[in-house]
Amino acid sequence: MTLVLNTLESGDCSEQIKALFADKNEEIEIINTADLKIMHCMGCNNCWLKTPGICAIKDEYEIILKKLVSVENFWVVADTKFGFIDYRGKRVLDRIVPMLNMYIEFRDSWERHQLRYHPLNFGFIYKGNGNRELLEEWSMRVARNMAGRSLGVISLDKDEAQENIAEKQFETAATPVENTTLESAEHVIIINGSPRVKKNSNTNKIIQAFAEGLEEAGITHKLYSLSNHAEWDEAREAFITNDNIIIAVPLFVECLPSLLLEFLSTLPTERKQPAKLSFILHGGFDEGHQLRLGEKFLQSLPAQLGCSCSGVLVKGGSFLLRNRENSYIKKMTDKMLASYTKMGLSFARNGSFSTLEAQKFTGPEKNPKIGVILFNLIFKRIVKKNFERMAQEWGCTRPLNDKPYLAQQR
Ligand SMILES: Cc1cc2nc3c(=O)[nH]c(=O)nc-3n(C[C@H](O)[C@H](O)[C@H](O)COP(=O)(O)O)c2cc1C
């Protein structure tokens, strides 16, 4: 069976989408998500550690999760913004996380979460001015996370000539502007793009450590957290009126969280004065290559927001930063946070992340073969036990690889 989620406003392009599947000899269901109440993933992790497989947000996304359990092919139709899937489309993908479970394994030599159910193939249909190369790589990464294959990327703008023009326009807009000659700043605006509440946010821990380095060098900062909607107006105003801005953001389903994509789409693209925009991008898995697509997208953003790009600081392995009760984990996370403080100092000195020091900060791109072997032989079981202990502390009463919706189908 094939499930198609049309996230376009009021189920736009319905006939065109139906026509795309007309000659396919399979059962197709198309759902217009504009008719459903679907919120952003808030990154609470309950679907992994408290109520395995069940999302804590009680909106209408559960209808989709229940369907995904019996689906082989999964397509998302969405509009594009900044050359990438827009926030409405990304939102339905960020919420897919309950289809995986907390346990970690190596698949196709990448760190991955285990499937809760079965492999899912993934395809993307888009409207507007998409960066096809970026979208193709992203779709492939999403499919691989679900142990499936990419079904491809299709543009709804059929006119080939027009599409070529659209892509050229995107390329022009995305060409990074040369760094402006702004002297290194005395004041920096930092935006936390995580949907997770500030007190639980790993991004917040990173920002605090990084800001210690800034402060040591005499640079002040003001922080805005997008998880608190009440701060959006002020954050927008700060973005428009300041000349040195850092957005710190966790990787969500291979790119930015839908919440941050929504915030960015409300910003003006023209600025009255130049500004430098830099990013701190981090993710749960520790391998550098997991973050590279997100990095590529972020590098294309500043020019599209009327800013110059001052680099992307990339680092994985942030999943446990907020979990500091266990003394072994605390030792590990203290070390990582201290390295962010150093990067704060480095940013204060250089005014950017376009340095060798920042490049080295990412660490290894992938785990060496011996690391994978040791993980499978020894660490996999230790990590599993740790997750089970965490789940117990969270009051979880079900196995972490529970399949709640499969049980309901029987
Ligand atoms: C919905 C969701 C999707 C995620 N996707 C990825 C991913 O694709 N790759 C990755 O390395 N980490 C991924 N993570 C892990 C987060 O990037 C990581 O836990 C980060 O530390 C969260 O920071 P925060 O606490 O500030 O939200 C994901 C987490 C969530 C909740």
PDBQT file of the ligand as one rigid body, heavy atoms in Angstrom, charges set to zero:
ROOT
HETATM    1  C1  LIG A 501      12.289  14.470  15.832  1.00  0.00    +0.000 C 
HETATM    2  C2  LIG A 501      13.761  14.292  16.025  1.00  0.00    +0.000 A 
HETATM    3  C3  LIG A 501      14.559  14.015  14.926  1.00  0.00    +0.000 A 
HETATM    4  C4  LIG A 501      15.941  13.864  15.072  1.00  0.00    +0.000 A 
HETATM    5  N1  LIG A 501      16.691  13.585  13.974  1.00  0.00    +0.000 NA
HETATM    6  C5  LIG A 501      18.032  13.424  14.092  1.00  0.00    +0.000 A 
HETATM    7  C6  LIG A 501      18.821  13.112  12.943  1.00  0.00    +0.000 A 
HETATM    8  O1  LIG A 501      18.325  13.003  11.808  1.00  0.00    +0.000 OA
HETATM    9  N2  LIG A 501      20.156  12.910  13.127  1.00  0.00    +0.000 N 
HETATM   10  C7  LIG A 501      20.742  13.041  14.366  1.00  0.00    +0.000 A 
HETATM   11  O2  LIG A 501      21.965  12.859  14.473  1.00  0.00    +0.000 OA
HETATM   12  N3  LIG A 501      20.011  13.372  15.468  1.00  0.00    +0.000 NA
HETATM   13  C8  LIG A 501      18.672  13.553  15.349  1.00  0.00    +0.000 A 
HETATM   14  N4  LIG A 501      17.924  13.874  16.461  1.00  0.00    +0.000 N 
HETATM   15  C9  LIG A 501      18.595  14.044  17.763  1.00  0.00    +0.000 C 
HETATM   16  C10 LIG A 501      18.781  15.515  18.174  1.00  0.00    +0.000 C 
HETATM   17  O3  LIG A 501      19.445  16.253  17.171  1.00  0.00    +0.000 OA
HETATM   18  C11 LIG A 501      19.607  15.571  19.454  1.00  0.00    +0.000 C 
HETATM   19  O4  LIG A 501      19.010  14.776  20.447  1.00  0.00    +0.000 OA
HETATM   20  C12 LIG A 501      19.814  16.979  19.990  1.00  0.00    +0.000 C 
HETATM   21  O5  LIG A 501      20.734  16.915  21.063  1.00  0.00    +0.000 OA
HETATM   22  C13 LIG A 501      18.541  17.619  20.494  1.00  0.00    +0.000 C 
HETATM   23  O6  LIG A 501      18.800  18.931  20.950  1.00  0.00    +0.000 OA
HETATM   24  P1  LIG A 501      17.674  19.722  21.796  1.00  0.00    +0.000 P 
HETATM   25  O7  LIG A 501      17.592  19.025  23.130  1.00  0.00    +0.000 OA
HETATM   26  O8  LIG A 501      18.148  21.117  21.951  1.00  0.00    +0.000 OA
HETATM   27  O9  LIG A 501      16.413  19.631  21.032  1.00  0.00    +0.000 OA
HETATM   28  C14 LIG A 501      16.539  14.003  16.356  1.00  0.00    +0.000 A 
HETATM   29  C15 LIG A 501      15.734  14.283  17.468  1.00  0.00    +0.000 A 
HETATM   30  C16 LIG A 501      14.364  14.419  17.310  1.00  0.00    +0.000 A 
HETATM   31  C17 LIG A 501      13.514  14.704  18.521  1.00  0.00    +0.000 C 
ENDROOT
TORSDOF 0
